[in-house]
Amino acid sequence: MSTLRKLVLSAISVAALGAGAASAEVVGKVGVDWIGNDIIVDAIADPEVKGVTCHVTYFDRSVIDRVKNGNWFEDPSNNSIACRQTGPIEIGDINLSRDGDEVFKAGMSLVWKKLVVNRIYDKTNDTLIYLAHSRELTDGSAKMSISTIPLYGQNVTWKNGKPK
């Protein structure tokens, strides 16, 4: 991971921890070409839903690629997410609205672009939905991915009682 990216992610992680958001742990790094571009795999534990871990991938551009192509402070918006039950599920104080909760946020550029993971509870289907997308200050991005955790038939503990 580039030094600039580490500094930006560290600053965002510290700010996010103060806001109750999840932090990410790099669990994989796959080189994709000879100039040092990598795909990073982060593990993110949902801070309000114990027993759920999401793995998010994103592209990390090398210094050589940044010099060669310009766009020095920005990584592409491409990302992917997969969430799974990794222990007994205990659901804390989650937002049950259609907007859901922002679970994780990390910078994909120095200022303008962020990788965001939102959690939405689908009450009708008793399912947690995790949406990974890019948020840009000036232009929204249509690049997104989702993962779901079905709760039907599972032994789930709800801190505030299961929504009716």
Secondary structure per residue as TSV (DSSP state, phi and psi in degrees):
chain	resnum	aa	ss	phi	psi
A	1	M	-	360.0	137.7
A	2	S	-	-65.5	154.0
A	3	T	H	-61.6	-43.0
A	4	L	H	-59.9	-45.1
A	5	R	H	-62.0	-41.9
A	6	K	H	-60.7	-43.6
A	7	L	H	-63.4	-45.0
A	8	V	H	-64.3	-47.6
A	9	L	H	-63.9	-37.3
A	10	S	H	-63.9	-45.0
A	11	A	H	-62.8	-42.3
A	12	I	H	-68.2	-40.1
A	13	S	H	-62.7	-41.9
A	14	V	H	-63.0	-44.3
A	15	A	H	-64.7	-40.6
A	16	A	H	-67.4	-37.9
A	17	L	H	-63.1	-35.2
A	18	G	H	-67.4	-26.1
A	19	A	T	-93.3	2.3
A	20	G	T	85.5	9.1
A	21	A	-	-82.8	163.5
A	22	A	-	-74.8	156.5
A	23	S	-	-111.6	158.2
A	24	A	E	-107.9	148.4
A	25	E	E	-120.4	124.6
A	26	V	E	-69.9	120.5
A	27	V	E	-115.6	-7.3
A	28	G	E	-157.4	151.2
A	29	K	E	-150.0	116.4
A	30	V	E	-117.7	121.4
A	31	G	E	-73.0	136.0
A	32	V	-	-113.6	-9.9
A	33	D	S	-159.4	177.8
A	34	W	T	-78.8	-12.1
A	35	I	T	-94.7	3.8
A	36	G	-	99.3	9.8
A	37	N	-	-71.7	141.7
A	38	D	E	-133.2	154.9
A	39	I	E	-103.7	125.4
A	40	I	E	-102.8	139.6
A	41	V	E	-116.2	118.8
A	42	D	E	-107.0	143.9
A	43	A	E	-102.6	129.9
A	44	I	E	-126.8	117.2
A	45	A	E	-88.9	129.6
A	46	D	-	-68.1	121.8
A	47	P	S	-69.4	-20.8
A	48	E	S	-106.9	-6.2
A	49	V	E	-128.9	92.3
A	50	K	E	-66.7	143.5
A	51	G	E	92.2	6.0
A	52	V	E	-124.3	129.4
A	53	T	E	-125.8	133.7
A	54	C	E	-108.9	140.9
A	55	H	E	-111.2	123.7
A	56	V	E	-117.9	135.8
A	57	T	E	-111.2	149.6
A	58	Y	E	-155.1	164.2
A	59	F	E	-96.0	132.0
A	60	D	E	-116.9	112.0
A	61	R	-	-76.5	143.5
A	62	S	-	-81.0	166.3
A	63	V	H	-62.6	-40.3
A	64	I	H	-60.5	-45.3
A	65	D	H	-63.4	-40.0
A	66	R	H	-63.8	-43.3
A	67	V	H	-67.2	-43.9
A	68	K	H	-64.5	-43.3
A	69	N	H	-104.8	-2.5
A	70	G	-	73.4	-153.2
A	71	N	-	51.5	48.3
A	72	W	T	-52.5	-41.7
A	73	F	T	-99.9	17.0
A	74	E	B	-131.8	140.9
A	75	D	-	-107.9	156.6
A	76	P	-	-63.0	159.0
A	77	S	-	-82.0	-4.2
A	78	N	-	-63.9	130.1
A	79	N	E	-155.4	166.4
A	80	S	E	-145.2	156.4
A	81	I	E	-140.9	144.0
A	82	A	E	-141.7	124.8
A	83	C	E	-117.5	142.1
A	84	R	E	-142.6	157.2
A	85	Q	E	-74.2	125.3
A	86	T	E	-121.7	11.2
A	87	G	E	178.3	-176.4
A	88	P	E	-60.6	134.8
A	89	I	E	-87.4	123.7
A	90	E	E	-127.0	115.0
A	91	I	E	-98.5	122.3
A	92	G	-	-86.9	-142.4
A	93	D	S	-86.0	88.9
A	94	I	-	-105.3	154.1
A	95	N	-	-77.0	123.7
A	96	L	-	-96.2	5.1
A	97	S	S	-75.0	171.7
A	98	R	T	-66.0	-23.6
A	99	D	T	-75.6	-28.2
A	100	G	-	67.5	-158.0
A	101	D	E	-118.2	146.1
A	102	E	E	-83.6	115.5
A	103	V	E	-91.3	-33.8
A	104	F	E	-151.1	147.4
A	105	K	E	-149.4	133.8
A	106	A	E	-142.5	146.5
A	107	G	E	-72.5	134.9
A	108	M	S	-109.2	-2.5
A	109	S	B	-149.9	173.5
A	110	L	S	-60.2	-40.6
A	111	V	S	-134.2	-39.6
A	112	W	S	-85.9	-32.3
A	113	K	E	-121.1	139.3
A	114	K	E	-130.4	144.9
A	115	L	E	-92.1	124.7
A	116	V	E	-125.3	141.4
A	117	V	E	-119.5	121.8
A	118	N	E	-109.5	145.0
A	119	R	E	-109.8	130.6
A	120	I	E	-126.9	135.4
A	121	Y	E	-97.8	120.5
A	122	D	E	-92.7	95.5
A	123	K	T	-63.4	-41.3
A	124	T	T	-57.5	-41.5
A	125	N	T	-103.9	5.9
A	126	D	T	49.2	57.0
A	127	T	E	-139.2	139.3
A	128	L	E	-91.1	132.0
A	129	I	E	-113.5	131.3
A	130	Y	E	-114.2	124.0
A	131	L	E	-115.1	121.8
A	132	A	E	-103.8	130.7
A	133	H	E	-154.0	167.8
A	134	S	E	-101.4	139.3
A	135	R	E	-115.3	123.8
A	136	E	E	-117.7	146.3
A	137	L	S	-63.8	-41.4
A	138	T	S	-104.6	-38.0
A	139	D	S	-125.3	127.0
A	140	G	-	-71.5	159.7
A	141	S	-	-117.5	139.2
A	142	A	-	-90.0	1.9
A	143	K	-	-81.2	120.0
A	144	M	E	-154.1	167.5
A	145	S	E	-152.6	154.5
A	146	I	E	-131.0	159.2
A	147	S	E	-144.0	149.6
A	148	T	E	-127.5	150.8
A	149	I	E	-121.9	103.7
A	150	P	E	-71.5	134.3
A	151	L	-	-102.5	-13.0
A	152	Y	T	-57.5	128.4
A	153	G	T	77.7	-0.7
A	154	Q	S	-91.4	154.0
A	155	N	-	-85.6	93.8
A	156	V	-	-111.7	133.1
A	157	T	E	-100.2	123.2
A	158	W	E	-104.1	119.5
A	159	K	T	-56.8	-42.2
A	160	N	T	-103.9	16.4
A	161	G	-	83.2	143.7
A	162	K	-	-64.5	134.9
A	163	P	-	-61.7	140.2
A	164	K	-	-96.2	360.0
